């Protein structure tokens, strides 16, 4: 039984709207705090700024230089598109032991390449003496 990420209570499955049926496999609601938790569909793993495993959805993947002959390769239409049209690079999921192609950067590279916020220092205004 899934547990709530906020309070740890039991979740119950709730009805989805038409839009939610398209985007999510399931929607759960906490019995205590009424917080909703969503389980995304697998095609959603191919969207976003960082590379994700197409099976389990984890961001903890590594890039490979060449194909490993022991671990399986993900066979799917979106993976085929990534390989040929998108110029995708070969990645490996440590948890699923799955190899797949993806055009996006690793999650660690995306967070490192974000421009840091520029800090603007506010200079002190000179003290103005009142007129006499």
N, C-alpha and C positions, 0 to 999 in steps of 0.2 A: 504494500500500500504506500503510495507516495506521501511524503511529508511536506509541510509548508516551509518555505525558505525563511520566513519571517518569524513565526512563533513555534514551529515544530509540530503543529497540530495535523490531524488527518485531513486529506483532501478528498473531495467527492467530485465526480465527473458532472459537468453541466452541459446543457444544450448549446450548440454553436449557431451563430448566424450564418447566412450564406457566405459572407466574406470570410468569416473565421473557418468555415469548412474548406475553403480554397487554400488558406494559408497554414492551418494548423491541423495536426492529426487528432489532438484532443485538447480540451480546456478543462482545467480543474479549479475548484474553489475551496478555500479553507473553511472548515466548519466553525472555527473560533473567530478569526479576524476577517473573514470574507474576502481575502486577497485572491486574485485569479493568477494561475500559473498556466503557461501555454507550452505545448509541445509542437515545435515547428515541423513542417513536412521536409523531406530530404532535399527537394529542389531548392529550398531556401538556403541550404548550405553553400550553394554556388553563387550566392549574392553576397555583397558586402566587401569591405576593404581588405580583409585578410584571408589567407588560405585556411580552409577547414577540411577535415576528413569528411568525405561524402557519405560514410556509413554511420559513424558515431557522433560527428559534429565537433570533435575536439579541435582546439587551436594548436595543440602541442604536436606538431608535425615537423619533420626535418626534410631538407632537400637532398636528393640523391644525384650523384653524377652519372651513374649508369644503373640499368635495371638489375634487380636482385632476382636470381633464378629460383630461389626458394619461396619467397612470399608471393601471394597472388596479386594480380593486377586487376583493378576495378574495370569492369566492362559495362559501359553504359553510353547512351547517346550524348549526354552532356560531357562526359569524359573524352569521348571521341572528338567533339567539337573543340574542347580545350587543347587537345593534342595537335590537331591539324590547323585550325583556323586561328586560334588565339595565341599560338606560339608558347604553349604551356610548358612548364618545366616539371620534371618528375619529382614527386614528393612521396613520403612514407609515413604512415601512421603507426606509432609504436604500440598503441593499444589494440588495434584491429589486425596489425601486421598486414596492412594493405598498401599497395602502391597505386598512385593515381597522378594524373596530370592536372596542373592548375596554372593559370596565368598570373595570379595575384602574389603579392609578397607574403612572407611569413609574418605572423602576428608580432613577433619581436622586432622585425624590421620596420613594420608600420608605426609602432609606438616610438621607435628611435628616430624615424625620419620626420615626425611631426614637428613643425616649427615651434620653438618655444615662444611663449608669450613675451613680448617685449615689455620690459618694465620701464615705465615713465616716471622719472623722479621729479617730484614737485619741489621746485625751489621755494625757499621761504621768501615771502614778500617783505621788503624792508619796512621796518617800523616807521610809521608816519606820526610825527608829533602833531598834536592839534594846533591849529592856528590861534594866536593870541590877539 
